């Protein structure tokens, strides 16, 4: 992000990529969630084991599904 002149924090990334519907952030960045104007999922993103990867993948898929349901509700 530094090459783009964008601060490496969640709120700045969301502003830079204005097309995002949601963002997954790590538990360590939980305090940033309130400064983000889109849906945020806070979860552990460190993947130290296969179980960590599976848990994060499941969390991402669940979040994407919830975003999709919200988007459909706005259309109808």
Chimera marker file (.cmm) of the C-alpha trace (Angstrom):
<marker_set name="trace">
<marker id="1" x="0.000" y="0.000" z="0.000" r="1" g="1" b="0" radius="0.5"/>
<marker id="2" x="2.925" y="2.337" z="0.609" r="1" g="1" b="0" radius="0.5"/>
<marker id="3" x="3.684" y="2.411" z="-3.140" r="1" g="1" b="0" radius="0.5"/>
<marker id="4" x="0.160" y="3.741" z="-3.656" r="1" g="1" b="0" radius="0.5"/>
<marker id="5" x="0.469" y="6.316" z="-0.901" r="1" g="1" b="0" radius="0.5"/>
<marker id="6" x="-2.240" y="4.572" z="1.118" r="1" g="1" b="0" radius="0.5"/>
<marker id="7" x="-1.899" y="3.932" z="4.826" r="1" g="1" b="0" radius="0.5"/>
<marker id="8" x="-1.841" y="0.242" z="5.652" r="1" g="1" b="0" radius="0.5"/>
<marker id="9" x="-4.912" y="0.205" z="7.856" r="1" g="1" b="0" radius="0.5"/>
<marker id="10" x="-8.368" y="-1.168" z="7.217" r="1" g="1" b="0" radius="0.5"/>
<marker id="11" x="-10.217" y="2.147" z="6.885" r="1" g="1" b="0" radius="0.5"/>
<marker id="12" x="-7.698" y="3.501" z="4.363" r="1" g="1" b="0" radius="0.5"/>
<marker id="13" x="-7.840" y="0.314" z="2.326" r="1" g="1" b="0" radius="0.5"/>
<marker id="14" x="-11.650" y="0.493" z="2.177" r="1" g="1" b="0" radius="0.5"/>
<marker id="15" x="-11.498" y="4.121" z="1.027" r="1" g="1" b="0" radius="0.5"/>
<marker id="16" x="-8.899" y="3.252" z="-1.610" r="1" g="1" b="0" radius="0.5"/>
<marker id="17" x="-10.907" y="0.327" z="-2.982" r="1" g="1" b="0" radius="0.5"/>
<marker id="18" x="-14.283" y="2.030" z="-3.127" r="1" g="1" b="0" radius="0.5"/>
<marker id="19" x="-16.043" y="-1.005" z="-4.588" r="1" g="1" b="0" radius="0.5"/>
<marker id="20" x="-15.859" y="-3.267" z="-1.500" r="1" g="1" b="0" radius="0.5"/>
<marker id="21" x="-19.064" y="-4.564" z="0.072" r="1" g="1" b="0" radius="0.5"/>
<marker id="22" x="-17.349" y="-6.061" z="3.102" r="1" g="1" b="0" radius="0.5"/>
<marker id="23" x="-13.977" y="-6.572" z="4.719" r="1" g="1" b="0" radius="0.5"/>
<marker id="24" x="-12.546" y="-9.279" z="6.917" r="1" g="1" b="0" radius="0.5"/>
<marker id="25" x="-10.105" y="-7.982" z="9.508" r="1" g="1" b="0" radius="0.5"/>
<marker id="26" x="-8.030" y="-9.663" z="12.163" r="1" g="1" b="0" radius="0.5"/>
<marker id="27" x="-9.033" y="-9.642" z="15.815" r="1" g="1" b="0" radius="0.5"/>
<marker id="28" x="-5.944" y="-7.533" z="16.524" r="1" g="1" b="0" radius="0.5"/>
<marker id="29" x="-7.521" y="-4.754" z="14.423" r="1" g="1" b="0" radius="0.5"/>
<marker id="30" x="-10.951" y="-4.969" z="16.086" r="1" g="1" b="0" radius="0.5"/>
<marker id="31" x="-10.776" y="-1.307" z="17.182" r="1" g="1" b="0" radius="0.5"/>
<marker id="32" x="-10.718" y="-0.257" z="13.508" r="1" g="1" b="0" radius="0.5"/>
<marker id="33" x="-14.068" y="-1.915" z="12.756" r="1" g="1" b="0" radius="0.5"/>
<marker id="34" x="-16.057" y="1.093" z="13.952" r="1" g="1" b="0" radius="0.5"/>
<marker id="35" x="-14.209" y="3.396" z="11.557" r="1" g="1" b="0" radius="0.5"/>
<marker id="36" x="-15.147" y="1.377" z="8.485" r="1" g="1" b="0" radius="0.5"/>
<marker id="37" x="-18.277" y="2.300" z="6.527" r="1" g="1" b="0" radius="0.5"/>
<marker id="38" x="-18.955" y="-1.180" z="5.146" r="1" g="1" b="0" radius="0.5"/>
<marker id="39" x="-19.793" y="-4.535" z="6.728" r="1" g="1" b="0" radius="0.5"/>
<marker id="40" x="-16.862" y="-5.923" z="8.690" r="1" g="1" b="0" radius="0.5"/>
<marker id="41" x="-16.154" y="-9.443" z="9.905" r="1" g="1" b="0" radius="0.5"/>
<marker id="42" x="-13.631" y="-9.611" z="12.732" r="1" g="1" b="0" radius="0.5"/>
<marker id="43" x="-11.912" y="-12.977" z="13.055" r="1" g="1" b="0" radius="0.5"/>
<marker id="44" x="-8.527" y="-14.555" z="13.598" r="1" g="1" b="0" radius="0.5"/>
<marker id="45" x="-6.713" y="-14.360" z="10.255" r="1" g="1" b="0" radius="0.5"/>
<marker id="46" x="-3.371" y="-15.906" z="11.241" r="1" g="1" b="0" radius="0.5"/>
<marker id="47" x="-3.098" y="-19.330" z="9.659" r="1" g="1" b="0" radius="0.5"/>
<marker id="48" x="-0.604" y="-21.405" z="11.602" r="1" g="1" b="0" radius="0.5"/>
<marker id="49" x="-2.243" y="-24.766" z="10.984" r="1" g="1" b="0" radius="0.5"/>
<marker id="50" x="-4.599" y="-26.550" z="8.621" r="1" g="1" b="0" radius="0.5"/>
<marker id="51" x="-7.364" y="-26.067" z="11.199" r="1" g="1" b="0" radius="0.5"/>
<marker id="52" x="-6.701" y="-22.309" z="11.185" r="1" g="1" b="0" radius="0.5"/>
<marker id="53" x="-6.973" y="-22.239" z="7.384" r="1" g="1" b="0" radius="0.5"/>
<marker id="54" x="-10.194" y="-24.259" z="7.447" r="1" g="1" b="0" radius="0.5"/>
<marker id="55" x="-11.708" y="-22.014" z="10.147" r="1" g="1" b="0" radius="0.5"/>
<marker id="56" x="-10.781" y="-18.827" z="8.266" r="1" g="1" b="0" radius="0.5"/>
<marker id="57" x="-12.105" y="-20.213" z="4.976" r="1" g="1" b="0" radius="0.5"/>
<marker id="58" x="-15.399" y="-21.130" z="6.653" r="1" g="1" b="0" radius="0.5"/>
<marker id="59" x="-15.608" y="-17.672" z="8.226" r="1" g="1" b="0" radius="0.5"/>
<marker id="60" x="-14.969" y="-16.024" z="4.831" r="1" g="1" b="0" radius="0.5"/>
<marker id="61" x="-17.611" y="-18.130" z="3.103" r="1" g="1" b="0" radius="0.5"/>
<marker id="62" x="-20.154" y="-17.434" z="5.854" r="1" g="1" b="0" radius="0.5"/>
<marker id="63" x="-19.456" y="-13.693" z="5.663" r="1" g="1" b="0" radius="0.5"/>
<marker id="64" x="-19.755" y="-13.705" z="1.860" r="1" g="1" b="0" radius="0.5"/>
<marker id="65" x="-23.074" y="-15.534" z="2.147" r="1" g="1" b="0" radius="0.5"/>
<marker id="66" x="-24.405" y="-12.957" z="4.628" r="1" g="1" b="0" radius="0.5"/>
<marker id="67" x="-23.279" y="-10.116" z="2.349" r="1" g="1" b="0" radius="0.5"/>
<marker id="68" x="-25.051" y="-11.759" z="-0.573" r="1" g="1" b="0" radius="0.5"/>
<marker id="69" x="-28.302" y="-12.094" z="1.391" r="1" g="1" b="0" radius="0.5"/>
<marker id="70" x="-28.121" y="-8.401" z="2.393" r="1" g="1" b="0" radius="0.5"/>
<marker id="71" x="-27.476" y="-7.364" z="-1.199" r="1" g="1" b="0" radius="0.5"/>
<marker id="72" x="-30.457" y="-9.391" z="-2.430" r="1" g="1" b="0" radius="0.5"/>
<marker id="73" x="-32.667" y="-7.826" z="0.247" r="1" g="1" b="0" radius="0.5"/>
<marker id="74" x="-31.685" y="-4.331" z="-0.924" r="1" g="1" b="0" radius="0.5"/>
<marker id="75" x="-32.619" y="-5.168" z="-4.514" r="1" g="1" b="0" radius="0.5"/>
<marker id="76" x="-36.092" y="-6.467" z="-3.715" r="1" g="1" b="0" radius="0.5"/>
<link id1="1" id2="2" r="1" g="1" b="0" radius="0.2"/>
<link id1="2" id2="3" r="1" g="1" b="0" radius="0.2"/>
<link id1="3" id2="4" r="1" g="1" b="0" radius="0.2"/>
<link id1="4" id2="5" r="1" g="1" b="0" radius="0.2"/>
<link id1="5" id2="6" r="1" g="1" b="0" radius="0.2"/>
<link id1="6" id2="7" r="1" g="1" b="0" radius="0.2"/>
<link id1="7" id2="8" r="1" g="1" b="0" radius="0.2"/>
<link id1="8" id2="9" r="1" g="1" b="0" radius="0.2"/>
<link id1="9" id2="10" r="1" g="1" b="0" radius="0.2"/>
<link id1="10" id2="11" r="1" g="1" b="0" radius="0.2"/>
<link id1="11" id2="12" r="1" g="1" b="0" radius="0.2"/>
<link id1="12" id2="13" r="1" g="1" b="0" radius="0.2"/>
<link id1="13" id2="14" r="1" g="1" b="0" radius="0.2"/>
<link id1="14" id2="15" r="1" g="1" b="0" radius="0.2"/>
<link id1="15" id2="16" r="1" g="1" b="0" radius="0.2"/>
<link id1="16" id2="17" r="1" g="1" b="0" radius="0.2"/>
<link id1="17" id2="18" r="1" g="1" b="0" radius="0.2"/>
<link id1="18" id2="19" r="1" g="1" b="0" radius="0.2"/>
<link id1="19" id2="20" r="1" g="1" b="0" radius="0.2"/>
<link id1="20" id2="21" r="1" g="1" b="0" radius="0.2"/>
<link id1="21" id2="22" r="1" g="1" b="0" radius="0.2"/>
<link id1="22" id2="23" r="1" g="1" b="0" radius="0.2"/>
<link id1="23" id2="24" r="1" g="1" b="0" radius="0.2"/>
<link id1="24" id2="25" r="1" g="1" b="0" radius="0.2"/>
<link id1="25" id2="26" r="1" g="1" b="0" radius="0.2"/>
<link id1="26" id2="27" r="1" g="1" b="0" radius="0.2"/>
<link id1="27" id2="28" r="1" g="1" b="0" radius="0.2"/>
<link id1="28" id2="29" r="1" g="1" b="0" radius="0.2"/>
<link id1="29" id2="30" r="1" g="1" b="0" radius="0.2"/>
<link id1="30" id2="31" r="1" g="1" b="0" radius="0.2"/>
<link id1="31" id2="32" r="1" g="1" b="0" radius="0.2"/>
<link id1="32" id2="33" r="1" g="1" b="0" radius="0.2"/>
<link id1="33" id2="34" r="1" g="1" b="0" radius="0.2"/>
<link id1="34" id2="35" r="1" g="1" b="0" radius="0.2"/>
<link id1="35" id2="36" r="1" g="1" b="0" radius="0.2"/>
<link id1="36" id2="37" r="1" g="1" b="0" radius="0.2"/>
<link id1="37" id2="38" r="1" g="1" b="0" radius="0.2"/>
<link id1="38" id2="39" r="1" g="1" b="0" radius="0.2"/>
<link id1="39" id2="40" r="1" g="1" b="0" radius="0.2"/>
<link id1="40" id2="41" r="1" g="1" b="0" radius="0.2"/>
<link id1="41" id2="42" r="1" g="1" b="0" radius="0.2"/>
<link id1="42" id2="43" r="1" g="1" b="0" radius="0.2"/>
<link id1="43" id2="44" r="1" g="1" b="0" radius="0.2"/>
<link id1="44" id2="45" r="1" g="1" b="0" radius="0.2"/>
<link id1="45" id2="46" r="1" g="1" b="0" radius="0.2"/>
<link id1="46" id2="47" r="1" g="1" b="0" radius="0.2"/>
<link id1="47" id2="48" r="1" g="1" b="0" radius="0.2"/>
<link id1="48" id2="49" r="1" g="1" b="0" radius="0.2"/>
<link id1="49" id2="50" r="1" g="1" b="0" radius="0.2"/>
<link id1="50" id2="51" r="1" g="1" b="0" radius="0.2"/>
<link id1="51" id2="52" r="1" g="1" b="0" radius="0.2"/>
<link id1="52" id2="53" r="1" g="1" b="0" radius="0.2"/>
<link id1="53" id2="54" r="1" g="1" b="0" radius="0.2"/>
<link id1="54" id2="55" r="1" g="1" b="0" radius="0.2"/>
<link id1="55" id2="56" r="1" g="1" b="0" radius="0.2"/>
<link id1="56" id2="57" r="1" g="1" b="0" radius="0.2"/>
<link id1="57" id2="58" r="1" g="1" b="0" radius="0.2"/>
<link id1="58" id2="59" r="1" g="1" b="0" radius="0.2"/>
<link id1="59" id2="60" r="1" g="1" b="0" radius="0.2"/>
<link id1="60" id2="61" r="1" g="1" b="0" radius="0.2"/>
<link id1="61" id2="62" r="1" g="1" b="0" radius="0.2"/>
<link id1="62" id2="63" r="1" g="1" b="0" radius="0.2"/>
<link id1="63" id2="64" r="1" g="1" b="0" radius="0.2"/>
<link id1="64" id2="65" r="1" g="1" b="0" radius="0.2"/>
<link id1="65" id2="66" r="1" g="1" b="0" radius="0.2"/>
<link id1="66" id2="67" r="1" g="1" b="0" radius="0.2"/>
<link id1="67" id2="68" r="1" g="1" b="0" radius="0.2"/>
<link id1="68" id2="69" r="1" g="1" b="0" radius="0.2"/>
<link id1="69" id2="70" r="1" g="1" b="0" radius="0.2"/>
<link id1="70" id2="71" r="1" g="1" b="0" radius="0.2"/>
<link id1="71" id2="72" r="1" g="1" b="0" radius="0.2"/>
<link id1="72" id2="73" r="1" g="1" b="0" radius="0.2"/>
<link id1="73" id2="74" r="1" g="1" b="0" radius="0.2"/>
<link id1="74" id2="75" r="1" g="1" b="0" radius="0.2"/>
<link id1="75" id2="76" r="1" g="1" b="0" radius="0.2"/>
</marker_set>
